[in-house]
């Protein structure tokens, strides 16, 4: 078996990725298609190393989420250094095929997810493997027991080698695992934006409130507030939504380009608060506008694809 000790390694160890990373395996597609299913933006595709991706996470670039793809034969793996989108996209990515995802996240919740043709088969936190859910949560249980997962509800959380064990479970499904050196070398990569995927959308809401609101009126309220009512393609899209027709917006369409700009400003408003070099590059008014543009994108996604709204 291949060595997966790097999956649970920490800074200072000889081979380590990060304390946060995500690996999403997709069957029967190439690197370009795997990235597209993850929301890859076509005009951002380039060959990058892990260091190159890290250099993009700053104010000037808009703190994008960037993922790389590596062909493993029948399967392709999408690698998100310091990212986690795959854990919520595994169902959408699996449409027409299979997908399995492992997320290491030492500051929140790690995750394992397996989906077939848009349906989540089983999902669990690798440190609490007895808490499984999905259409068939015990599908992989025999192999989990073989690999040493503790599925007794009375057992304490197990953090030792939890991600390595999860990758062994991936290997049971896929028959392959990515070599460490290949993941960290130059790979085809792209900025990814889940807004453009077939993943389920959050209901429209307003900042600081939990209750959902009607999506189309909320889009109109926010675009009116910020002088964006004349955004190209918006009126046509909202009219179709009001007729009950799902609307697909591509990243390179006029409306899609504006959505991308709104999302970038929202990311700047959020991420810059934790960036010493970027924190003071936005005024309070610019940050409030950026936050509003994030809510606008959320509401627009719910308005245009009500069939995907949770």
Backbone as a ProteinNet text record, in pm:
[ID]
protein_1_A
[PRIMARY]
XXXXXXXXXXXXXXXXXXXXXXXXXXXXXXXXXXXXXXXXXXXXXXXXXXXXXXXXXXXXXXXXXXXXXXXXXXXXXXXXXXXXXXXXXXXXXXXXXXXXXXXXXXXXXXXXXXXXXXXXXXXXXXXXXXXXXXXXXXXXXXXXXXXXXXXXXXXXXXXXXXXXXXXXXXXXXXXXXXXXXXXXXXXXXXXXXXXXXXXXXXXXXXXXXXXXXXXXXXXXXXXXXXXXXXXXXXXXXXXXXXXXXXXXXXXXXXXXXXXXXXXXXXXXXXXXXXXXXXXXXXXXXXXXXXXXXXXXXXXXXXXXXXXXXX
[TERTIARY]
84.3	0	88.1	40.4	116	115.8	219.2	234.7	142.7	58.4	-30.9	-6.9	113	142	134.1	157.1	150.1	10.9	-90.8	-228.4	-254.4	-185.8	-205.6	-84.5	11.4	134	109.6	202.5	193.9	316.3	306.7	424.2	545.7	656.7	777.3	808.4	704.4	727.9	787.7	848.6	919.2	824.3	710.9	613.3	478.4	432.8	307.7	240.3	108.1	32.8	-9.4	-99.7	-150.9	-241.9	-279	-377.3	-519.7	-530.8	-659.1	-633.1	-695.6	-692	-807	-841	-952.7	-913	-946.1	-922.7	-1056.4	-1094.9	-1221.4	-1191.9	-1231.1	-1203.7	-1330.1	-1314.2	-1427.2	-1394.8	-1487.8	-1463.6	-1502	-1415.1	-1448.8	-1443.7	-1375.9	-1362.3	-1215.6	-1179.3	-1041.5	-1027	-906.7	-878.5	-967.3	-984.3	-1063.6	-1208.2	-1266.2	-1405.5	-1421.1	-1324.6	-1332.6	-1332.8	-1247.2	-1243.8	-1373.7	-1426.7	-1553	-1664.4	-1670	-1775.2	-1761.2	-1641.3	-1617.2	-1639.5	-1683.8	-1703.4	-1581.4	-1490.7	-1370.4	-1402.9	-1340.2	-1363.1	-1267.9	-1322.4	-1237.9	-1123.6	-1146.9	-1042.5	-935.6	-941.7	-839.4	-754	-777.4	-703.4	-556.1	-467.3	-323.4	-252.9	-127.5	-45.1	15.2	-8.9	38	90.1	180.6	225.2	146.2	163.9	98.7	143.3	272	322.4	257	239.4	173.4	31.5	-38	-176	-177.8	-84.3	-77.3	-51.9	26.7	58.1	-64.4	-168.4	-289	-383.7	-360.3	-454.7	-420.2	-450.3	-425.1	-531.9	-525.4	-627	-635.4	-521.1	-521	-587.5	-569.9	-629.6	-770.7	-817	-952.4	-967.1	-856	-860.5	-937	-902.4	-978.6	-952.1	-1048.9	-1027.2	-974.3	-859.8	-795	-774.2	-805.1	-789.5	-708.8	-638.1	-561.3	-620.9	-595	-647.7	-535.8	-543.7	-443.1	-512.8	-478.7	-535.9	-470.9	-557.5	-510	-555.2	-576.3	-627	-776.9	-850.7	-996.5	-1054.4	-983.8	-1030	-941.2	-997.5	-921.9	-944.7	-838.5	-851	-834.2	-922.9	-913.8	-861.6	-752.6	-682.3	-700.9	-757.2	-772.5	-676.4	-561.6	-474.5	-542.2	-556.2	-622.5	-767.2	-829.6	-968.3	-1056.3	-1186.4	-1281.5	-1409	-1416.1	-1541.1	-1587.6	-1494.3	-1531.7	-1624.6	-1611.7	-1694.7	-1842.2	-1874.8	-2015.4	-2057.7	-1962.7	-1992.7	-1996.3	-1967.7	-1949.2	-2073.2	-2193.8	-2315.5	-2326.3	-2307.1	-2317.9	-2211.4	-2090.2	-1979.4	-2004.3	-2081.4	-2101.3	-2209.6	-2277.3	-2388.1	-2339.3	-2404.3	-2366.9	-2246.9	-2191.7	-2073.7	-2064.1	-1943.8	-1921.8	-1821.3	-1829.2	-1731.3	-1714.6	-1593.7	-1564.9	-1470.4	-1490.8	-1417.2	-1365.9	-1245.2	-1187.5	-1142.5	-1191.9	-1153.3	-1080	-958.8	-890.9	-910.5	-961.7	-982.8	-963.9	-842.6	-809.5	-877.7	-934.3	-995.4	-1148	-1201.5	-1347.1	-1377.1	-1450.8	-1488.2	-1433.4	-1351.7	-1312.3	-1432.7	-1420.9	-1536.8	-1492.2	-1573.7	-1563.7	-1701.2	-1705.3	-1833.1	-1821.1	-1919.9	-1924.2	-2060.9	-2063.7	-2189.1	-2188	-2306.1	-2322.9	-2438.4	-2411	-2512.2	-2598.9	-2534.5	-2605	-2667.4	-2650.6	-2708.2	-2597	-2606.2	-2508.8	-2534.3	-2438.5	-2451.2	-2419.1	-2302.5	-2263.9	-2171	-2183.9	-2099.5	-2078.1	-1956.6	-1928.5	-1805.1	-1790.8	-1670.5	-1571.4	-1452.6	-1358.3	-1317	-1331.9	-1298.1	-1415.4	-1534.5	-1654.3	-1726.3	-1661.9	-1714.8	-1844.2	-1886.3	-2013.9	-2132.4	-2109.1	-2217.4	-2221.2	-2286	-2292.4	-2434.5	-2444.1	-2575.9	-2564.3	-2678.9	-2683.8	-2787.2	-2795.8	-2895	-2864.6	-2736.8	-2695.9	-2574.5	-2593.7	-2479.8	-2386	-2432.8	-2348.4	-2286.7	-2298.6	-2245.5	-2098	-2019.7	-1875	-1833.2	-1929.2	-1897.9	-1803.1	-1821.7	-1727.1	-1582.3	-1560.9	-1424.7	-1373.8	-1462.8	-1423.5	-1373	-1441.5	-1398.7	-1263.6	-1244.5	-1115.8	-1001.7	-1030.2	-927.4	-904.4	-984.7	-963.3	-1043.5	-1141.9	-1230	-1306.6	-1316.3	-1393.4	-1534.7	-1632.2	-1770.3	-1859.8	-1798.7	-1874.6	-1911.8	-2038.6	-2084.7	-2024	-1978.5	-1922	-1774.4	-1712.6	-1570.5	-1551.2	-1438.8	-1404.6	-1364.6	-1358.6	-1315	-1174	-1149.8	-1018.4	-956.9	-848.5	-784.7	-659.3	-604.8	-482	-507.8	-439.6	-444.3	-584.7	-674.1	-811.4	-817.6	-733.2	-736.5	-668.7	-560.4	-497.2	-592	-665.8	-766.2	-872	-911	-1012.1	-960.6	-832.2	-775.8	-767.9	-743.5	-747.3	-889	-989.5	-1126.7	-1153	-1095.5	-1102.5	-1039.4	-924.3	-855	-940.3	-1019.1	-1110.9	-1213.1	-1256.3	-1356.5	-1292.8	-1180.3	-1121.7	-1012.6	-945.6	-832.1	-704.2	-708.8	-591.4	-586.2	-463.8	-441.8	-336.2	-339.6	-239.7	-107.6	5.2	135.1	155	220.1	242.9	317.1	423.8	504.8	426	332.9	252.1	156	98.8	6.3	75.4	199.9	268.7	343.1	347.1	414.3	322.5	371	288.4	170.5	50.2	-70.9	-163.4	-251.6	-356.5	-448.2	-474.6	-552.7	-646.5	-739.4	-834.1	-891.9	-932.4	-1014.4	-1148.3	-1200.4	-1329	-1431	-1551.8	-1660.3	-1785.5	-1821.8	-1936.6	-2068.3	-2078.3	-2201.9	-2241.1	-2141.4	-2167.1	-2182.7	-2193.6	-2209	-2355.5	-2379.6	-2513	-2540	-2458.5	-2478.8	-2603.1	-2660	-2777.6	-2745.7	-2843.1	-2826.3	-2891.8	-2834.6	-2899.1	-3020.2	-3124.4	-3237.2	-3191.6	-3260.3	-3228.9	-3262.8	-3178.5	-3202.2	-3133.4	-3141.7	-3079.2	-2975.9	-2872.9	-2767	-2824.2	-2778.1	-2819.8	-2954.7	-3018.2	-3150.1	-3146.8	-3215.3	-3218.6	-3334	-3439.4	-3556.9	-3535.1	-3581.5	-3568	-3662.3	-3625.3	-3708.8	-3730.9	-3828.9	-3851.7	-3730.5	-3676.6	-3547.9	-3553.4	-3652.5	-3657	-3673.4	-3769.9	-3778.1	-3650.8	-3582.5	-3458.7	-3349.7	-3343.2	-3247.3	-3278.2	-3404.8	-3441.6	-3410.5	-3432.1	-3402.4	-3254	-3169.9	-3026.2	-2968.1	-3015.9	-2965.2	-3009	-3129.6	-3174.1	-3093.3	-3062.7	-2987.2	-2847.9	-2787.7	-2649.2	-2637.4	-2747	-2741	-2703.7	-2750	-2713	-2831.7	-2944.2	-3065.1	-3046.3	-2955.8	-2933.7	-2822.8	-2783.7	-2681	-2719.5	-2632.4	-2666.5	-2714.2	-2827.5	-2881.8	-2966.3	-2964.1	-3035.4	-3186.7	-3238.8	-3384.2	-3441.7	-3374.4	-3421.1	-3420.2	-3314.1	-3303	-3411.2	-3437.4	-3540.2	-3679.6	-3703.9	-3833.6	-3856.4	-3752.8	-3764	-3787	-3719.2	-3737.7	-3880.2	-3938.7	-4076.6	-4175.9	-4137	-4222.6	-4200.5	-4110.5	-4083.8	-3984.9	-3907.3	-3810	-3671.8	-3606.6	-3468.4	-3377	-3285.2	-3192.9	-3050.3	-2972.5	-2832.1	-2746.2	-2662.9	-2572.1	-2431	-2365.5	-2229	-2128.5	-2008.1	-1909.6	-1865.4	-1875.3	-1827.3	-1938.7	-2063.5	-2174.4	-2168.2	-2235.3	-2233.9	-2282	-2391.5	-2439.5	-2342.1	-2287.4	-2192.3	-2068.5	-2019.6	-1902.3	-1932.5	-2055.1	-2092.7	-2106.8	-2164.9	-2175.9	-2036.8	-1943.1	-1806.4	-1746.3	-1771.6	-1720.5	-1783.7	-1913.7	-1980.4	-1921.1	-1900.8	-1846.2	-1703.6	-1625.3	-1488.8	-1488.8	-1576.4	-1583.9	-1630.1	-1719.6	-1764.5	-1649.1	-1568.2	-1453.6	-1351.2	-1328.6	-1235.5	-1285	-1415.2	-1471	-1453.2	-1462.9	-1453.3	-1309.1	-1233.9	-1099	-1003.4	-1023.3	-928.8	-929.4	-1036.6	-1041.6	-934.4	-891.7	-788	-652.4	-640.2	-518.5	-460.9	-347.8	-288.1	-260.5	-219.1	-188.1	-310.3	-425	-543.7	-654	-642.6	-752.2	-791	-693.3	-721.3	-729.7	-741.6	-753.3	-898.9	-991.5	-1133	-1187.2	-1268.9	-1338.9	-1455	-1512.2	-1628.1	-1742.5	-1760.8	-1867.7	-1842	-1716.7	-1682.7	-1701.4	-1669	-1687	-1835	-1917.6	-2062.7	-2118.2	-2072	-2117.7	-2073	-1948.7	-1900.8	-1984.4	-2018.4	-2103.2	-2240.7	-2296.6	-2426.8	-2419.8	-2308.5	-2295.4	-2288.8	-2232.2	-2234.7	-2375.7	-2456	-2595.8	-2673.9	-2637.9	-2704	-2678.3	-2553	-2521.1	-2595.6	-2603.2	-2676.6	-2823.8	-2885.2	-3026.8	-3050.1	-2958.7	-2974.8	-2965.7	-2872.6	-2862.6	-2990.2	-3050.1	-3175	-3289.8	-3287.9	-3396.3	-3392	-3272.2	-3259.4	-3264.7	-3227.1	-3231	-3311.3	-3442	-3521.4	-3526.9	-3500.3	-3497.9	-3380.4	-3279.8	-3162	-3159.5	-3256.5	-3256.3	-3288.1	-3215.1	-3235.9	-3378.6
-119.2	0	124.6	229.2	353.4	420.9	501.3	571	692.8	703	818.2	889.7	873	937.1	1089.2	1142.8	1287.3	1343.3	1259.3	1307.2	1360.1	1303.7	1344.9	1418.6	1452.1	1516.2	1662.1	1717.2	1855.4	1933	2066.2	2146.8	2106.2	2088.6	2039.8	1897.2	1820.9	1685.9	1694.6	1584.3	1585.9	1608.2	1542.8	1558.4	1596.7	1714.8	1764.3	1853.9	1842.5	1932.3	2055.7	2038	2149.9	2093.5	2177.8	2136.8	2153.6	2208.9	2216.9	2184.8	2080.7	2051.8	1958.7	1955.7	1872.7	1799.7	1672	1588.3	1531.1	1562.9	1515.2	1431	1305.6	1210.8	1195.1	1205.9	1195.7	1089.7	1000.2	887.9	922.6	882.8	888.9	1026	1121.9	1254.6	1295	1388.5	1436.9	1557	1613.9	1723	1844.8	1879.8	1998	1981.8	1865.3	1841.3	1834.1	1775.1	1768.6	1908.8	1996.1	2133.4	2206.3	2182.7	2247.2	2207.6	2080.4	2033.8	2097.2	2138.6	2203.9	2354.8	2402.8	2546.4	2616.7	2543.6	2603.4	2709.2	2824.5	2935.5	2919.8	2902.6	2866.9	2964.1	3092.8	3191.1	3201.9	3115.9	3116.2	2989.8	2902.5	2776.7	2804.9	2745.4	2760.5	2649.4	2627	2531.2	2602.8	2548.8	2611.8	2507.1	2549.2	2468.1	2510.5	2438.1	2475.7	2615.1	2646.2	2778.9	2886.8	2859.8	2956.8	2985.6	2881.3	2897.9	2981.2	2956.2	3033.9	3181	3211.7	3351.3	3428.5	3358	3425.6	3468	3415.9	3442.9	3575.6	3685.2	3817.6	3915.3	4037.1	4137.9	4167.1	4183.9	4222.4	4117.9	3990.7	3883.8	3848.4	3905.8	3879.4	3752.2	3698.8	3578.7	3463.5	3426.1	3320.1	3182.9	3094.4	2953	2889.6	2825.4	2767.4	2618.8	2539	2393.8	2342	2232.6	2166.3	2029	1977.5	1846.2	1756	1629.3	1529.7	1403.8	1358.4	1235	1115.4	1018.8	894.8	774.7	798	692.1	704.7	606.7	610.3	723.9	762.2	868.3	991.4	1107.2	1232.1	1287.8	1337.4	1397.2	1548.5	1621.6	1766.7	1799.9	1874.4	1906.7	2054.3	2082.1	2219.2	2242.7	2306.5	2341.6	2449.1	2422	2515.6	2543.5	2450.3	2467.3	2355.2	2371.7	2274.8	2261.9	2322.2	2323.9	2184.4	2094.4	1961.7	1888	1914.9	1843.2	1876	1994.3	2029.9	2015	1980.5	1968	1823.4	1727.6	1590	1535	1571.9	1524.3	1579.9	1710.7	1773.4	1721.2	1702.9	1656	1513.7	1436.6	1294.6	1269.9	1373.6	1352.1	1274.9	1162.3	1079.3	990.9	992.7	912.1	889.8	880	865	969.6	1006.9	1098.5	1065.7	1084.3	1062.3	1172.2	1221.6	1338.4	1316.9	1364.4	1365.8	1507.7	1560.6	1693.3	1682.6	1736.4	1755.6	1901.3	1922.6	2058.8	2056.8	2091.3	2080.5	2185.7	2290.1	2398	2394.3	2299.7	2284.3	2134.7	2087	1946.3	1881.2	1776.7	1698.8	1622.5	1571.5	1503.9	1400.2	1296.4	1196.2	1187.6	1192.4	1181.2	1098.6	1014.5	930.6	946.5	980.9	1005.1	935.7	894.3	829.1	897	948.4	1010.1	1111.4	1199.8	1308.4	1274.4	1151.1	1110.7	1079.8	1139.8	1113.9	975.1	885.9	749.6	744.8	796.6	799.9	916.6	973.8	1086.9	1077.6	1111.9	1110.4	1194.1	1230.9	1296.7	1185.3	1182.9	1073.4	1059.8	1166.5	1155.4	1105.1	1102	1046.4	954.9	845.8	765.1	690.8	689	622.5	710.1	837.9	928.3	936.8	842.3	836.7	867.2	929.3	953.1	948.4	944	932.2	829.7	804.4	709.9	567.1	534.4	400.8	416.9	467	504.5	390.9	266	152.2	83.2	144.7	82	44.2	129.9	107.6	55.1	21.3	-16.5	-135.9	-245.7	-357.9	-316	-235.1	-190.9	-94.8	-10.9	79.4	0.6	-108	-190.6	-256.1	-300.1	-359.5	-259.3	-131.4	-27.8	26	-18	21.9	140.8	183.5	289.7	239.8	322.7	288.8	342.5	253.8	295.5	269.6	250.1	233.3	370.9	393.5	524.3	563.6	467.1	496.4	533.3	516.7	549.2	699.7	746.9	887.9	916.7	1045.5	1084.6	1033.2	990.4	939.1	1031.3	1100.7	1195.5	1138.6	1031.6	974	903	949.4	886	882.9	972.9	971.6	1002.4	1093.2	1128.9	1020.1	962.9	850.9	733.2	701.7	595.3	628.7	754	795.5	777.1	807.4	786.7	638	553.8	409.2	366.3	430.4	401	450	562.7	610.8	507.7	455.4	357.1	232.6	196.1	83.2	109.3	234.9	270.6	289.9	360.1	402.9	309.9	241.1	159	238	370.4	455.4	562.2	613.4	728.8	817.5	948	1036.4	1030.9	1026.1	1035.5	1176.3	1186.7	1316.1	1411.1	1363	1450.4	1502.5	1421.6	1467.5	1577.9	1567.6	1670.3	1804.6	1802.2	1927.1	1985.8	1914.2	1964.6	2048.7	2094	2173.9	2091.5	2147.9	2080.6	2180.1	2127.9	2211.3	2258.7	2387.7	2442.9	2550.7	2591.9	2698.1	2756.8	2882.8	2939.1	2865.4	2827.4	2758.3	2843.2	2843.7	2920.3	2833.5	2780.8	2690.5	2750.5	2882.9	2946	2893.3	2856.5	2814.5	2662.6	2591.2	2446	2407.1	2276.7	2221.6	2188.1	2242.6	2216.9	2290	2238.3	2300.4	2441.9	2531.2	2670.9	2696.1	2791.2	2834.1	2919.5	2914.9	3005.8	3150.6	3241.3	3383.2	3427.2	3511.2	3566.2	3701.2	3762.4	3892.3	3883.1	3969.7	3964	3974.1	3884.4	3887.9	3825.8	3770.8	3710.1	3565.7	3480	3339.2	3306	3386.9	3350.5	3379.5	3289.1	3310.9	3421.1	3481.9	3583.6	3542.4	3603.2	3576.2	3623	3533.8	3560.3	3672.4	3668.6	3768.5	3909.3	3935.1	4069.5	4111.5	4015.9	4051	4090.7	4022.4	4062.2	4203.3	4231.3	4365.5	4471.4	4438	4534.2	4568.4	4466.6	4488.1	4553.9	4514.4	4578.6	4724.3	4753.5	4892.5	4973.4	4913.7	4981.7	5020.7	4935.1	4958.3	4999.7	5040.1	5089.3	4984	4861.9	4750.1	4693	4763.8	4711.5	4690.5	4765.5	4754	4654.9	4570.5	4470.5	4386.9	4374.5	4299.6	4158.2	4122	3987.4	3966.7	4061.1	4040.9	4043.5	4141.7	4154.1	4031.6	3984.3	3865.9	3744.1	3729.7	3614.4	3617.4	3733.4	3742.8	3718.8	3766.8	3743.8	3594	3523.6	3378.4	3309.2	3356.2	3297.8	3316.6	3431.9	3457.9	3370.4	3324.8	3231.1	3086.9	3069.1	2934.5	2856	2925.6	2858.8	2863.9	2750.6	2753	2824.4	2901.9	2978.7	2936.5	2902	2866.2	2984.1	3033.5	3143.8	3088.2	3104.7	3055.1	3160.2	3117.3	3213.1	3318.6	3286.8	3381.6	3463.2	3449.7	3530.1	3669.8	3768.9	3903.5	3905.3	3833.9	3829.4	3752.1	3643.3	3564.3	3642.8	3727.6	3809.5	3907.4	3961.6	4051.9	3976	3856.9	3775.7	3747	3714.9	3689.2	3812.3	3928.7	4052.6	4076.5	4049.1	4066.1	3971.4	3846.6	3748	3782.9	3836.3	3876.7	3989.2	4087.4	4196.7	4145.9	4049.1	3989.9	3918.4	3844.9	3775.3	3874.3	3983.2	4085.3	4141.4	4170.3	4228.4	4134.9	4005.7	3906.9	3872.7	3826.9	3777.2	3886.6	4009.2	4115.9	4147.3	4112	4136.9	4057.1	3945	3862.4	3878.2	3979.4	4002.3	4137.5	4133.4	4258.3	4354.5	4299.6	4386.4	4436.1	4371.9	4410.9	4473.4	4461.6	4504.5	4649.9	4736.5	4879.8	4929.9	4838	4878.5	4892.7	4868.3	4891.1	4983.5	5078	5159.3	5079.7	5128.8	5061.6	5055.8	5163.6	5166	5063.5	5049.8	4951.5	4809.8	4790.7	4656.6	4622.3	4718.7	4694	4662.1	4734.7	4707.2	4567.2	4531.5	4398.1	4289	4308.6	4210.3	4201.7	4316.9	4317.7	4245.3	4262.2	4195.8	4044.4	3997.6	3854.2	3804.1	3880.8	3843.4	3851.9	3947.3	3958.3	3833.3	3789.3	3668.4	3547.8	3538.2	3427.9	3431.5	3549.1	3561.3	3532.1	3578.2	3553.6	3404.6	3335	3190.9	3119.3	3159.8	3097.3	3132.7	3254.1	3298.2	3224.5	3207.2	3150.8	2998.9	2934.3	2789	2740.4	2771.8	2724.5	2574.1	2503.8	2358.5	2304.5	2389.7	2347.1	2403.1	2485.7	2547.8	2445	2451.1	2355.2	2366.8
0	0	0	-67.2	-71.9	63.8	87.4	214.8	217.3	319.3	333.2	465.8	522.7	650.1	639.3	519.5	498.2	524.4	516.2	532.1	672.2	772.3	912.1	968.3	880.4	926.8	963.4	1042.1	1088.1	1042.5	1039.4	1003.6	1085	1015.2	1079.5	1041.3	1001.6	950.6	810.8	768.7	640.1	523.3	525.9	416	475.6	441.8	497.5	394.6	385.6	298.5	376.4	469.7	547.2	654.9	748.4	848.4	795.9	676.2	605	458	407.6	263.9	230	102.4	57.1	-70.3	-77.3	-195	-240.9	-364.7	-420.7	-543.9	-540.6	-647.9	-733.6	-864.8	-957.3	-1061.9	-1084.4	-1175.6	-1319.4	-1412.9	-1554.1	-1618.1	-1557.8	-1617.7	-1615.7	-1706.7	-1708.1	-1615.5	-1612.4	-1519.6	-1546	-1673	-1706.8	-1663.4	-1687.7	-1650.6	-1498.8	-1431.2	-1284.6	-1224.9	-1275.8	-1226.8	-1261	-1380.5	-1419.2	-1324.1	-1288.4	-1196.6	-1057.5	-1026	-897.5	-905.6	-1020.8	-1038.2	-1091.2	-1157.7	-1213.2	-1317.2	-1307.7	-1400.3	-1518.6	-1640	-1754.8	-1782.1	-1760.1	-1792.2	-1683.9	-1582.3	-1477.9	-1480.7	-1578.4	-1584.7	-1615	-1536.6	-1556.5	-1480.7	-1514.4	-1440.7	-1320	-1201.3	-1078.3	-980.2	-894.6	-781.6	-658.4	-548.6	-423.6	-380.8	-400.2	-363.4	-448.7	-577.8	-666	-617.7	-577.9	-529.8	-402.3	-313.5	-190.2	-215.8	-319.4	-352.4	-400.1	-445.2	-495.2	-382.7	-264	-154.4	-87.4	-158.6	-102.8	-151.6	-102.4	-131.2	-280.9	-345	-486	-575.1	-541.7	-621.9	-575.9	-465.2	-418.8	-337.6	-284.6	-199.9	-266.5	-390.6	-456.4	-396.3	-410.8	-382.6	-510.6	-501.9	-619.6	-594.4	-695.5	-684.9	-803.6	-782	-887	-915.1	-1033.6	-1071.2	-1120.3	-1081.9	-1117.8	-1165.4	-1285.6	-1338	-1270.5	-1229.7	-1168	-1250.7	-1379.5	-1465.9	-1481.3	-1429.7	-1438.8	-1354.8	-1250.3	-1160.3	-1173.2	-1140.4	-1129.4	-990.6	-928.7	-796.2	-807.2	-739.6	-729.9	-591.1	-587.7	-463.5	-431	-312.8	-265.4	-149.1	-172.8	-60.4	24.5	152	243.9	203.6	131.7	88.2	137.2	116.1	172.1	89.7	-28.7	-104.1	-145.8	-173.4	-220.2	-126	3.8	100.6	86	34.1	12.5	-132.9	-220.8	-363.7	-411.1	-321.6	-366.2	-435.6	-389.6	-455.8	-597.6	-611.7	-743.5	-838.8	-788.2	-871.7	-921.4	-845.3	-878.2	-983.3	-1030.3	-1125.5	-1248.2	-1275.9	-1389.6	-1365.1	-1244.7	-1216.1	-1064.7	-1010.9	-867.6	-821.7	-696.2	-637.4	-490.4	-442.1	-300.4	-255.3	-134.4	-87.8	53.8	79.3	213.5	243.9	354.2	400.5	532.6	537.6	665.2	706	823.7	873	1024.1	1067.1	1209.3	1295.5	1232.7	1309.9	1305.3	1232.9	1225.1	1223	1124.3	1118.7	992.7	1007.5	890.3	836.6	714.6	655.2	553.8	543.1	436.6	372.5	239.2	170.3	43.9	21	-100.3	-163.3	-293.4	-363.7	-499.2	-542.8	-673.1	-745.6	-863.1	-949.2	-874.6	-802.8	-736.5	-603.4	-556.5	-427.9	-328.8	-211.9	-106.6	-48.2	-64.8	-14.2	134.5	170.8	311.8	336.8	454.3	494.7	644.8	689.2	833.2	862	987.2	1037.6	1071.4	1009	1035.2	1181.4	1260.2	1402.4	1486	1427.6	1492.7	1393.3	1350.5	1240.2	1270.9	1398.6	1428	1388.9	1362.2	1322.4	1170.4	1108.8	962.2	915.8	799.5	742.4	590.8	524.7	379.7	339.6	209.2	159.4	203.8	221.1	265	355.6	476.2	561.1	596	589.6	626.2	504.6	386.9	264.8	281.3	343.8	354.6	491.4	575.6	713.7	723.7	647.6	660.5	635.5	532.7	503.5	611.5	664.4	772.3	892	925.4	1037.9	1008.9	885.1	846.8	863.9	837.8	842.9	983.3	1078.2	1216.1	1263.5	1184.4	1232.3	1355	1454.8	1574	1556.8	1546.4	1520.8	1641.1	1756.3	1880.4	1933.8	1958.9	2005	2138.6	2215.9	2348.1	2341.5	2225	2211.1	2199.5	2250.8	2236.4	2092.4	2060.4	1927.2	1901.7	1779.2	1741.3	1636.5	1675.1	1584.3	1519.8	1575.3	1522.8	1389.9	1285.8	1153.5	1094.6	1138	1087.3	938.1	890.5	748.8	665.8	718.4	648.8	634.5	741	733.1	628.7	622.9	524.7	382.9	360.7	227.4	193.6	292.5	267.6	225	282.7	243.9	101.3	66.8	-72.3	-165.5	-126.5	-208.3	-230.1	-129.4	-143.3	-254	-268.7	-369.8	-506.7	-510	-637.8	-689.1	-598.6	-638.9	-655.6	-633.6	-654.4	-546.2	-525.4	-439.1	-504.5	-478.3	-539.9	-464.8	-536.2	-469.6	-413	-299.4	-236	-329	-392.2	-476.7	-596.5	-646.9	-760.2	-717.5	-598.5	-550.1	-533.2	-490.1	-458.6	-577.5	-689.3	-808	-894.3	-1010.4	-1101.8	-1154.9	-1144.8	-1190.1	-1258.8	-1342.9	-1399.7	-1287.8	-1283.3	-1173.4	-1225	-1138.9	-1172.5	-1045.7	-1052.9	-946.6	-950	-835.9	-832.8	-757	-808.6	-748	-745.8	-628.4	-618.3	-666.2	-674	-721	-858.8	-938.4	-1076.6	-1090.3	-981.1	-986.8	-973.5	-981.2	-962	-816	-727.5	-584.8	-535.4	-427.5	-367.9	-320.9	-336	-297.5	-162	-89.5	35.1	1.8	84.5	64.2	79.7	11.5	26.7	168.4	224.1	357.7	364.7	481.3	500.8	611.3	604.8	707.1	847.8	935.6	1074.9	1102.1	997.8	1017.2	967.6	1040.7	1002.8	908.8	912.7	835.1	685.9	598.6	454.5	406.5	294.9	231.7	86.8	21	-120.1	-200	-280.9	-344.8	-447.9	-537.6	-645.2	-589.5	-498.2	-440	-367.9	-304.5	-234.3	-332.8	-447.2	-551.1	-598.7	-620.1	-667.1	-560.3	-435.4	-329.2	-326.1	-331.2	-320.3	-445.3	-563	-684.9	-691.6	-642.9	-637.9	-538.8	-423.7	-319.4	-366.8	-450.9	-493.7	-639.8	-701.8	-838.8	-940.6	-920.2	-1008.5	-1085	-1084.9	-1149.3	-1298.9	-1361.1	-1505.4	-1540.5	-1446.6	-1473.9	-1595.8	-1696.7	-1818.2	-1786.9	-1844.7	-1830.7	-1708	-1614.3	-1488.3	-1506.6	-1578.3	-1595	-1664.3	-1767.9	-1841.2	-1750.3	-1671.2	-1581.7	-1474.9	-1415.3	-1311.8	-1369.4	-1491.8	-1555.3	-1576.4	-1619.2	-1637.4	-1503.1	-1399.9	-1267.1	-1218.5	-1244.2	-1201.9	-1277.5	-1396.3	-1471.6	-1426.1	-1331.3	-1281.5	-1364.6	-1447.1	-1533.2	-1469.4	-1448.6	-1397.9	-1496.7	-1445.7	-1529.2	-1495.1	-1596.6	-1577.7	-1622.4	-1533.9	-1564.1	-1572.6	-1685.6	-1702.2	-1656.5	-1617	-1564.4	-1664.2	-1795.4	-1896.1	-1959.3	-1911.8	-1963.1	-1901.6	-1962.5	-1903.4	-1758.7	-1730.1	-1592	-1503.8	-1556.5	-1479.5	-1440.1	-1529	-1497.1	-1385.1	-1383.4	-1275.4	-1143.3	-1148.4	-1026.8	-970.2	-1056.4	-1011.3	-943.5	-999.8	-939.9	-803.1	-790.6	-661	-557.7	-597	-504.6	-463	-556.5	-523	-420.9	-438.5	-341.5	-205	-205.9	-80.5	-10.8	-86.6	-28.4	25.2	-47.4	3	136.3	141.8	264	382.1	357.9	466	498.9	398.8	423.7	469.1	422	456	605.2	674.3	818.3	893	835.1	896.9	828.3	744.2	667	707.7	775.9	824.3	709.2	593.7	480.8	406.3	423.2	348.1	430.8	562	649.4	628.8	609	600.5	455.8	362.3	222.2	179.4	269.5	244.6	352.8	311.6	410.1	467.4	575.9	633.7	533.5	456.2	356.2	246.5	203	100	152.4	279.7	336.9	349.6	389.1	396	257.8	157.3	20.2	-23	8	-27.6	37.2	164.3	232	165.9	128.9	61	-73.1	-144.8	-274.2	-257.8	-146.5	-118.7	-96.8	-22	-0.6	-132	-215.9	-346.4	-429.9	-434.3	-510.8	-455.3	-322.9	-260.6	-301.2	-291.9	-326.3	-473.5	-558.7	-702.2	-733.5	-668.2	-689.3	-650.2	-537.8	-493.5	-585.7	-642.1	-730.5	-864.7	-917.9	-1052.3	-1054.3	-944.3	-940.4	-819.5	-814.3	-699.8	-690.1	-802.3	-799.9	-720	-695	-619.9	-478.4	-442.1	-311.2	-204.4	-95	13.6	65.5
[MASK]
++++++++++++++++++++++++++++++++++++++++++++++++++++++++++++++++++++++++++++++++++++++++++++++++++++++++++++++++++++++++++++++++++++++++++++++++++++++++++++++++++++++++++++++++++++++++++++++++++++++++++++++++++++++++++++++++++++++++++++++++++++++++++++++++++++++++++++++++++++++++++++++++++++++++++++++++++++++

